[in-house]
Amino acid sequence: MSRLLRPQDTVARLQGDSFGIILLSETDPEAVAQLTQELVRALKAAISVGDRDIQLTASVGIAPPVDGGTAAGKPNPKKSKPADS
């Protein structure tokens, strides 16, 4: 996974076999989706343990910034403004 992420991104173990990624290096939704697919492919690659090959599986959920901004803290120009502004 480290080859797919950039230095400003963070990977953390949340609990058990659950991990989270804070992705600061990318804000384009299509690029984030592509990266997600690449991460799942990387995790599916067989790992040799002794005389056995083990294959992992993964499920992914994506949570956009709550305030409608981007991961870099800049406003998202595609987000519509509230009706009362």
C-alpha positions in Angstrom: 0.0 0.0 0.0 2.8 2.4 0.7 3.8 2.5 -2.9 0.3 3.7 -3.8 0.0 6.5 -1.2 2.0 9.7 -0.8 3.9 11.0 2.2 1.0 13.4 3.2 -1.5 10.4 3.4 -1.9 8.5 6.6 -2.8 4.8 7.1 -3.9 3.7 10.6 -5.1 0.5 12.1 -8.5 1.2 13.7 -9.2 -2.1 15.3 -8.7 -5.8 14.6 -8.5 -6.0 10.8 -10.0 -2.6 10.1 -7.8 0.2 8.7 -8.4 3.8 7.8 -6.7 6.0 5.3 -6.7 9.8 5.5 -6.1 10.8 1.9 -4.8 14.3 1.6 -2.9 13.9 -1.7 -6.0 13.6 -3.9 -9.3 15.4 -4.0 -10.7 14.5 -7.5 -13.5 11.9 -7.0 -12.4 9.9 -10.1 -8.8 9.8 -9.0 -9.9 8.7 -5.5 -12.0 5.9 -7.0 -9.1 4.8 -9.2 -6.8 4.7 -6.1 -9.4 2.7 -4.2 -9.4 0.1 -7.0 -5.6 -0.1 -7.0 -5.5 -0.6 -3.2 -8.0 -3.4 -3.4 -6.0 -5.1 -6.3 -2.8 -4.7 -4.2 -4.5 -6.4 -1.2 -5.7 -9.3 -3.3 -2.2 -10.2 -4.5 -1.3 -13.6 -3.1 1.1 -13.7 -0.2 3.4 -16.8 0.3 3.5 -18.1 3.8 5.6 -21.2 4.1 4.4 -23.6 1.4 0.9 -21.9 1.1 -0.4 -18.9 -0.8 -2.8 -16.7 1.1 -5.1 -14.2 -0.7 -6.7 -11.4 1.2 -10.0 -9.7 0.5 -11.0 -6.1 1.3 -14.1 -4.0 1.4 -13.9 -0.2 1.0 -16.0 2.7 2.1 -15.3 6.3 1.2 -16.3 9.2 3.4 -16.0 12.7 1.8 -15.1 15.7 4.0 -18.1 16.6 6.2 -17.9 20.3 5.5 -18.1 19.9 1.8 -14.6 21.1 1.4 -11.7 19.2 -0.1 -9.2 17.1 1.8 -6.7 20.0 1.4 -9.0 22.3 3.2 -9.9 24.3 0.2 -13.6 25.0 -0.8 -15.1 22.6 -3.3 -16.3 24.7 -6.3 -18.7 21.9 -7.3 -20.5 22.0 -4.0 -23.7 24.1 -4.1 -24.2 26.9 -1.5 -26.8 26.6 1.2 -30.2 28.0 0.2 -30.0 30.8 2.8 -26.7 32.3 1.7 
